[in-house]
């Protein structure tokens, strides 16, 4: 149960960061890579780590994939595109 709560908490934390990155992108501001918090690849790796877990439920796997999709949209809308 503790492991279940741990990865769920991690997923919610990641989702909150992705929401903030979305807000930055929606304002038209550039996401400066001044810290790991602003580096989409860091969050992609964290989500991939969750998706690679054997004990993640189907619902949480879908949730993690939806967060990953949101992250991809942020990256696709970046200033270099």
Beta strands, then each sheet from edge to edge (+ up, - down):
end
